[in-house]
Amino acid sequence: MASFLGSALHGAAALFLALAVLLGLVIWSIKRHHSPKLKIECDATIDTLMPSLAGLSLGSVTFGNSVELFENGAFFDVLIERIGAAQQTVHFETFLWKEGVLGQRMANALSERARAGVKVRVLLDATGSKKLGKGERQQMKDAGCKVVMFHERSIYTIGVMNDRDHRKLAVIDGKEAFVGGHCIVDDWLGNAEDGKHFADLSLHLHGPIVHSVQAAFSENWGGQTGELFVGDDVFPELEAAGDVAIHAAYAKPEGSAPAVKILHHTVICLAKKRIWIQNPYFIPEPEAIDAFGEAVKRGVDVRVMMPSTSGSDNPMVQHAGHRNFEKLLMCGVRLFEYPHTLLHQKVMTVDGVWSAIGSSNFDDRSFDTNDEITLGIKDRALAGQLDAVFEKYVGRCHEIELKAWQNRGLWHKFKDNLFYVFNEVL
């Protein structure tokens, strides 16, 4: 009998192991199809390729837009003021919302509009917003806001629990929009004056691009609720509001790379003069590192600014990024770490004429898994503003030098390699 039980247990263990291996192969296969090795050859300058960039990232160029850049806590004054001016609809989507002063301000603004008869739809990531105050949520629902959580834990979401809604956007009356990196957490208030106040950037948009931002909101709202919305209160006719060309990257097609990944990789390959990146979580894939190296060989000035482990809200991510610093430095990429607070802006400028700004981090999670939105913008003035933000912070950064980096301590190297193993889920 004991022999029989032993054989049965061994058989069950072997079956379990085989199933685990099979599941691992399935996951690997799915990821492989979402992560092709991207390559491009082109001699044209990026300012002439807006239709190509939009098409490759599954969008269309919209002309006649205006953009206004807002930094740090000042952004919320504008956002809340514009929510208060809404006449028909307010659509708000974010990843992080924690109970606090800012959360209460937002809840008050959204609730007031709902009580005034405005249709208010709020979409929050269930993981990122798990610390949303119960009072704030109940207040909004009691006022008439529709508050929906993206991928809440349940048997129905087991297969998509790793997929998070990382977008940060708002659309007012279908006529104006906000896109960027700001979260509804008190740490985003202030002006990045100390380690308890973060730095960030978001855009206020008018013009036809607002339809694209509304479409991004509609994608996840419809997926979560089944509700589709139409009409002039959400998709009104939009006249030109400026002279800026913009396209939005947010789609995640089945069986191929997400639009935000294609966009970021493509512009690295197109750069002729410089690439300046500001990103809080910088863990490029090997092919991206190679693309940076090729850009440097073409004479491109490649610089990346990010928080250090002491400035980050997630030091494990910074250590995971450290694992590839040596290769990046050997490729000629200049790396700067900011130790004073979290630099949360997700920005890239190319050749002083084109910019990317939105919710996307420069890592596997954003490029392959999360729902994100990044705007590609051809506007020399905005690129200059974003580069000025880079220069403002880089003066207080520590630039990483190759020789000193190679001589960092064994404990530091151990943590870098250990946390890199988990880089796809950090």
Salt bridges, closest charged atoms under 4 A:
GLU71 OE1 - LYS392 NZ 2.69
ASP77 OD1 - ARG105 NH2 3.10
GLU81 OE2 - ARG82 NH1 3.44
GLU112 OE1 - ARG113 NE 2.85
ASP125 OD1 - ARG164 NE 2.99
GLU176 OE2 - ARG82 NH2 2.82
GLU176 OE1 - HIS204 NE2 2.73
GLU176 OE1 - HIS206 NE2 3.83
GLU193 OE2 - HIS197 ND1 3.45
ASP194 OD1 - HIS197 ND1 2.69
ASP200 OD2 - HIS344 ND1 2.67
GLU219 OE1 - ARG167 NH2 2.69
GLU227 OE2 - ARG121 NH2 2.80
GLU227 OE2 - LYS146 NZ 3.31
ASP233 OD2 - LYS119 NZ 3.99
GLU285 OE1 - LYS261 NZ 3.04
ASP290 OD1 - LYS327 NZ 3.31
GLU294 OE2 - LYS297 NZ 3.39
ASP301 OD2 - ARG303 NE 3.00
GLU337 OE2 - HIS322 NE2 2.70
ASP368 OD2 - LYS31 NZ 2.99
ASP368 OD1 - LYS261 NZ 3.16
ASP371 OD1 - LYS252 NZ 2.99
GLU372 OE1 - HIS166 ND1 2.88
ASP387 OD2 - ARG274 NH2 2.48
GLU399 OE2 - ARG334 NE 2.81
ASP416 OD1 - HIS319 ND1 2.73
ASP416 OD1 - HIS322 ND1 3.47
ASP416 OD2 - ARG408 NE 2.95
ASP416 OD1 - HIS412 NE2 3.47
GLU424 OE1 - LYS31 NZ 3.78
